[in-house]
Amino acid sequence: MSGLFYRYSIITKTMLEVDGSIKEGGGQILRVATSLSCIFQKPIQITKIRAGRSKPGLRPQHLTGLELVANLCHGQLQNAHIGSTDVNFTPGHLKQGTFVADTGTAGSVCLLIQVALPCLLFADGPCKLLLKGGTNAEFAPPIDYFDMVQIITIFTAGWVAA
């Protein structure tokens, strides 16, 4: 892929470095990189997280999303705390089960779904998410978009969601 969309470099034989300041420098690259890391079982280091924002680094909803994915796959997080601009994530094996995530704020549950759903599609059995947070947060898709667009796309692709 073109460096216009993301940059990565190999920092060890097994870990990729993802530049979190690419493009708008927000949380989307963090969510996508973490999901793909989990699915493909490739450890990553994400640097310059949300560098393009007025408050760089992890906010509560971003940290909650990382912790949710780590829980989905028995993964390990290093340096994951509010304000952190560099995080290491080492995924484990995706598992089935019920998973709970609470942003502790009005942080968007739809963004938690964005980071978790790709992983859940590859879990070894049925999964259930119990999410607590905002449903119509700024700079995030509203819950109605998930209900009326994303869920239909999931069904159309042949996946089952309830």
C-alpha positions as CSV (number, residue, x, y, z in Angstrom):
1,M,0.0,0.0,0.0
2,S,1.0,3.6,-0.5
3,G,2.7,5.5,2.2
4,L,-0.1,8.1,1.7
5,F,-2.4,5.9,3.8
6,Y,-0.1,4.5,6.4
7,R,3.6,4.0,7.1
8,Y,5.1,1.1,8.8
9,S,8.5,-0.3,9.3
10,I,9.8,-3.5,10.7
11,I,11.4,-2.8,14.1
12,T,12.0,-6.5,14.9
13,K,11.5,-9.6,12.9
14,T,8.0,-9.9,14.2
15,M,6.8,-6.5,15.3
16,L,5.5,-3.7,13.0
17,E,5.7,0.0,13.8
18,V,2.6,2.0,12.8
19,D,2.8,5.8,12.7
20,G,-0.3,7.0,14.4
21,S,0.1,10.5,13.0
22,I,-0.7,9.6,9.4
23,K,-3.4,11.6,7.7
24,E,-5.7,13.2,10.2
25,G,-3.7,11.7,13.1
26,G,-6.8,10.6,15.0
27,G,-7.9,7.3,16.5
28,Q,-9.0,5.5,13.4
29,I,-5.5,4.3,12.5
30,L,-5.2,3.0,16.1
31,R,-8.4,1.0,15.8
32,V,-7.6,-0.4,12.3
33,A,-4.0,-1.3,13.2
34,T,-5.0,-3.0,16.5
35,S,-7.8,-5.0,14.8
36,L,-5.5,-6.2,12.0
37,S,-2.8,-7.0,14.4
38,C,-5.2,-9.2,16.3
39,I,-6.6,-10.9,13.2
40,F,-3.2,-11.5,11.6
41,Q,-1.4,-12.3,14.9
42,K,1.3,-9.7,14.3
43,P,2.6,-7.7,17.2
44,I,2.6,-3.9,16.6
45,Q,4.0,-0.8,18.1
46,I,1.9,2.3,17.4
47,T,3.7,5.5,17.8
48,K,2.7,9.2,17.7
49,I,-0.9,8.2,18.7
50,R,-3.4,11.0,17.9
51,A,-0.5,13.4,17.2
52,G,-2.9,15.5,15.0
53,R,-5.3,16.2,17.9
54,S,-5.3,19.1,20.4
55,K,-4.8,16.5,23.2
56,P,-2.5,13.9,21.7
57,G,-2.3,10.4,23.1
58,L,-4.8,7.9,24.3
59,R,-8.1,9.1,25.6
60,P,-10.4,6.8,27.7
61,Q,-12.4,5.5,24.7
62,H,-9.1,4.6,22.8
63,L,-7.7,2.8,25.9
64,T,-10.9,1.0,26.4
65,G,-10.9,-0.2,22.8
66,L,-7.3,-1.4,23.1
67,E,-8.1,-3.3,26.3
68,L,-11.2,-4.8,24.7
69,V,-9.2,-6.2,21.8
70,A,-6.5,-7.4,24.2
71,N,-9.2,-9.2,26.1
72,L,-10.7,-10.7,23.0
73,C,-7.5,-12.5,22.1
74,H,-5.6,-12.8,25.4
75,G,-3.3,-10.1,24.1
76,Q,-0.7,-8.0,25.9
77,L,-0.5,-4.3,26.0
78,Q,2.5,-2.3,27.1
79,N,2.6,1.4,27.9
80,A,-1.2,1.6,27.5
81,H,-2.5,4.4,29.7
82,I,-4.4,7.7,29.3
83,G,-2.1,10.2,27.5
84,S,0.3,7.6,26.1
85,T,1.5,8.3,22.6
86,D,3.3,5.0,22.1
87,V,1.8,1.6,22.7
88,N,2.9,-2.0,22.0
89,F,0.3,-4.7,21.4
90,T,1.0,-8.4,21.2
91,P,-2.0,-10.4,20.2
92,G,-2.9,-13.9,21.4
93,H,-5.5,-16.4,20.1
94,L,-9.0,-15.1,19.5
95,K,-11.5,-16.7,21.8
96,Q,-15.3,-17.0,22.2
97,G,-17.2,-15.5,25.1
98,T,-18.8,-12.5,26.6
99,F,-16.7,-9.4,26.7
100,V,-17.4,-6.2,28.7
101,A,-16.1,-2.7,27.9
102,D,-16.9,0.6,29.7
103,T,-15.3,3.8,28.5
104,G,-16.1,5.4,31.9
105,T,-17.1,8.5,29.8
106,A,-19.5,9.3,27.0
107,G,-16.9,7.9,24.6
108,S,-18.6,6.2,21.6
109,V,-19.7,2.6,21.8
110,C,-19.7,2.6,18.0
111,L,-16.0,3.2,18.0
112,L,-15.6,0.2,20.4
113,I,-17.6,-1.8,17.9
114,Q,-15.4,-0.6,15.1
115,V,-12.2,-2.0,16.8
116,A,-13.8,-5.2,18.1
117,L,-16.1,-6.4,15.3
118,P,-13.4,-7.3,12.7
119,C,-11.7,-9.4,15.5
120,L,-15.0,-11.1,16.5
121,L,-15.6,-12.3,12.9
122,F,-12.5,-14.5,13.4
123,A,-13.1,-15.7,16.9
124,D,-13.3,-19.5,17.5
125,G,-16.9,-19.4,18.5
126,P,-19.9,-17.2,19.5
127,C,-19.1,-13.8,21.1
128,K,-21.2,-11.3,22.9
129,L,-20.2,-7.7,23.6
130,L,-21.6,-5.6,26.5
131,L,-20.6,-2.0,25.9
132,K,-21.1,1.0,28.0
133,G,-20.5,4.6,26.8
134,G,-22.0,7.2,24.5
135,T,-24.3,6.3,21.6
136,N,-24.2,9.6,19.8
137,A,-20.8,11.1,20.5
138,E,-19.1,13.8,18.5
139,F,-16.7,12.7,15.8
140,A,-18.1,9.1,15.8
141,P,-20.9,7.3,13.9
142,P,-24.2,7.4,15.8
143,I,-25.7,4.1,17.1
144,D,-28.5,4.5,14.5
145,Y,-25.8,4.2,11.7
146,F,-24.6,0.9,13.2
147,D,-28.2,-0.4,13.5
148,M,-29.4,0.7,10.1
149,V,-26.2,0.4,7.9
150,Q,-23.4,-1.7,9.5
151,I,-25.5,-4.5,10.8
152,I,-27.2,-4.8,7.4
153,T,-23.8,-5.0,5.8
154,I,-22.8,-7.8,8.2
155,F,-25.9,-9.8,7.5
156,T,-25.4,-9.3,3.7
157,A,-21.9,-10.7,4.0
158,G,-23.3,-13.8,5.6
159,W,-22.3,-13.1,9.2
160,V,-24.8,-13.5,12.1
161,A,-25.2,-10.7,14.6
162,A,-27.9,-10.2,17.2
